Amino acid sequence: MPATLPIQIGERTVTVRELTVREVRDWAVQVDTGLLALDGVGELMLPDCSLADLQRMSDADADLLDGLTPSELEPIAEAARKLNPHFFRLRAALAGAVRDLSTQARRAA
C-alpha cells in the first residue's frame, strides 16, 4: 500500500500519496507521446510540478486545486515532494533535457 500524508486545507483534507513505479512510467509515456494535455497556468503555478501532477498524487480533483491559492497549494506540493522524490527527479531530468534540446535547436537555426 502506498504511503500517504493527509494535508488539512481549510476545512478539507487532501490525501497525498506515493506514486507507484507504473504510475510514474505511465506519466513519462504520456509526456513522451504528447498524450498529456498541457495547461500553461497549471504547469507554471508551482516551480517544480503542475496542478495535474498534484492531482495525480492526491485525491484532489481539478476543481478543488483550481479553487486554491498558491499558498494553499504549497503544503500539498510539499507532501508530494516528500512522498515522491523519484517522480520529481525524473520530472527535473526531463525538463532539463527539453531545455537542452531547445537551446541546441536555437543555436542550429
N, C-alpha and C positions, 0 to 999 in steps of 0.2 A: 504494500500500500504506500503510495507516495506521501512524503512529508507534507504537512500543511501548516499554515500560520493564519489565525484569524486576525483581521485588522478592523478595528472599530472606526468607522467614518460616519460621524454624526450619530444618527440612530440606527444605522445599518452596519451589519458586519459583513465584510468581504473576506472570503476564504481564499488565500493564495496557496497554490500547490506546486510541487515539484513536477516538472515535465518528465515523461519517460524518454528514453533514447529514441523510440519510434516517433513520438510526437515531434521531437527536435528534427529528426531525419525528414519527416513529412513536411515540416515547415521549410527546411532547406530546399527540398524538391520543389515546393510551391514557389519559392523565391527564384530558383534557377530556371524554372519553366515559364515564369511570368504569370502563373495562375493566381498569385496573391495580389489582390487589388490594393493599390497604394492610395492612401489618403494623406495628402500633404500636411494638413494640420495635425492629424493623428500621428504621423511619422515624426514630426518635429516638436511636439509639445514637451517631450522629455528628452534629455540629452542622449540616452543610450537604449531607448526602447520606444516602441509605438504603443498607441492605445490598443491596437489589435493584439500586440504581444501580451499586454496586461490582461486582456480578455481571455486569451489562450491559457494564461497561467492562473486564472482565478474563476470564481463563479459569478463575476460581474459581467453584465451584458453591455452592449454598446451604448444603450440609452443611459444606463447608470453612469458609465465613465464619461460620456459627453456632458452630463449634468454636474460633474465635479470640477472644482477649481484645481489649478496646478498644485497648490499646497495640500489639497486633499488626495491628489493622485500620488504624491511623493511617498507616503507611507506604504502604499500598495506596491509601488515600484521598488522600494527598499526591501520589502519582504520577497518580492520576485527575484531581486538580485541575490539575496541570501540563499534562497532555495534552489536557484537555477544558474549557478556560476558557469556551468558548461554551456548553456544557451547564450549567455552574454559574451563569453569568449568567442564562440562561433559567429555571433552577430557582428562583433567588432572586427573579426578577421575578414568576414565578407564585405563589410563596409570599407575596410582598408583596401581590399582587392579592387573594389569598384572605383575608389578614388585613384588608385594607381593606374587602372585602365583608362580612366577619364583623362588623367594627366598625359599618359602616353598618346592618346588619340589627339589631344590638343597640340602636342608637340609635332606630331606627324602631319597635321593639317596645314 
